[in-house]
Amino acid sequence: MKSRSEPPSTSAGSERALVVQVATERYALALSGVREVIPAATIVPVPRAPDGIAGVISVRGVITTVIDVARVLGLDGSGAADAPIVLVDVAGEVVGLWVTRVLRVVHDGSEPSSLPAPLDPARLLGRLATLPRG
Amino acid sequence: MDRDRTSEEFFVEAGRLVEALARELLVLEADVRAGVAAPGAFDAMSGHGRTLESLARTFGADVVAGLAHGVGELLDALGRGAVASRESALDLLLEGVDDLHRLVEADSAGDAPDVHPARYRAAVADALAGGSASRVVVAPAAGRGVGESDARIDMHKLDALLGLVGELGAVEGALDRLSERLRTRSADTALAREAQHVRRRLRRGVHALREGVLDARIVRLDRVFSPATLVVRELAVEQGKRVRLVTRGGDVELDRAIADGLYDVLTELVRNAVDHGVESPTEREASGKNPTATITLGAEVGGGRVRLRVEDDGRGVASERLRVLGVAPEPLLGGAAGDGRPGDPATLVAASDRATGSRVARGGGLEAVRDLVARLGGGVELASEPGVGTCVTLSVPLTLLRVPALLFEVRGMLFAISRDVVSSVRAASDSDVERRSGSELIEERGERLPLCRVADLFSLGAGGEASTENGKQLLFIDVAARRAALLVDRIHGHEPLLVKPFGPSLGAVPSLVGAAERGADRLALVIDPASLIEEIAVSAAQLGRTTP
């Protein structure tokens, strides 16, 4: 595989981040890309959608794709009905990330050693393309 | 290995988009410097920019995505006339497209050139800072009557408004129930009557508001035709060809979301026609043709859809060659585009191609067209005769909104299908189904129709009730004279629905066109009849073939 261009440090290091729990793992989502966190909603599964897509919901009238983050990352424990959905901006589209829990907001530099691994929504979407369609 | 193929596809596609950007920039540069750019001209480029950006993001090429974002912002600003200096904005645009070119070329070769999207975007922000100090003069293209003033209303704002209208509708429903309770339970009839009155006023208001917002979404096709006109003119000059472009039906009105989606499609098709269809004037004369070629862009409306035709009288293509390219001639995606013939081997080629999701890079242009049109809920047909010309026909819905729909349930999931295609409904029974060589048929009014079990089609799981048809419903559909029966669990009646497309992240889902809100918090998945009937026909034909 050829070397892929890296983004100029858009990850959690240089700004505030939202720490979320996915299955038993923790990840940091750059807060600048986070639109809002909505409580658990009825996700309508879409037949034939890629495997990591939980389904769609309506967010104020806009049909929004919800991604089962645990599934895309290959972690056990997706599917809690009361899990919240984090709405993020990816390439001009608002996409829902179905996570296990939303923990807290961390500030830049406050605790670099304990900062969890960054979670880049664009990369999640990129990974979706490689999963089989259901 | 798979990833390598994927990334190669990305570079092929990205290269195509960057080329398109560069080409259109060349076309526009002179006009913009002179202060006469056609309306919509930048929108076409913005479309390429956005496509490139999201493509790059999907494949994790973040530098390309970052740069494409900057270019897109600049293009949008140019389109709005919101740049400090046209000259410097153009220079910046050229620089950006140039860098994109270098990036895509270098990246496919495996090394990373020195490009900094952050710096570029800062420069773009600077260029925009001056705001409306000088406006790009948007003039109608020469000789064409695109005089309509185009108040650029942001689609997202319209959609947000429409969402709010939907919420108001829900409030109205709640008020309705409340006033009904008041009427039945309260002795105060005057109060109940007043509540009814208030509800009716609210309903009228909501209705008028919805109509108004929907109206603002309607645009004329001219908007899509004019950039195509420019492309034809410029390419013809560049390649020393003589082309006359005829447009018909520019006054057709359609949903803005569809019109915007058609930009890239039509531009690609006319480019294809000039590049590959139209011969040089001498070659044309030698074969007894008029040295000036004619490309016709036509549109006509019927059955809630608009049929667009891009026709040239060029050299045409043999159908074998199209198949080698991975693009099957004639009905590619659908019955609704024309009189599809299910038995046509070409249909099978197209469908198996679709089923395996294979993408052949060489047929890229037309493949991309097919994908884009599919995303709009439409179909593509291609007819070509060597020496005579090529005709590509697209059929897209006039709107993605307000479809009178029939709702049905399968395995607890709610689906909707346009009522226009439903010819009748009746209860199913075991004795109905006739099994013949692997496929299942249902007799209806003397005709044997293929049966489609919706639960199986969408792999919704057996649920322990697959063995019997009793108690279920049959729904007969008729799409452009092709008929089939759908087996569903329950019919929920019909109502007008606002059909909304899925987000790009979901990709195209065969036989589904989007979702519609039903009531406060339920979504119905909306079936695309054209793609469904095609799928049914293909699977029936395949079964018929494999079992002697």
Interface residues (C-beta under 8 A of the other chain):
Chain A: M1 K2 S3 R4 S5 E6 P7 P8 T10 A41 T42 V44 P45 V46 P47 R48 A49 P50 I53 V56 I57 S58 R60 G61 V62 I63 T64 T65 I67 V90 A91 G92 E93 V94 V95 A122 R123 L125 G126 L128 A129 T130 R133 G134
Chain B: D2 R3 D4 T6 S7 R50 E53 S54 R57 T58 F59 G60 A61 D62 V63 V64 A65 G66 L103 D107 S108 G110 D111 A112 H116 P117 A118 D159 A160 L162 G163 L164 G166 E167 G357 M413 F458 S459 L460 L498 K500 P501 F502 G503 P504 S505 L506 G507 V509 P510 S511 L512 G514 A515 E517 D521 R522 L523 L525
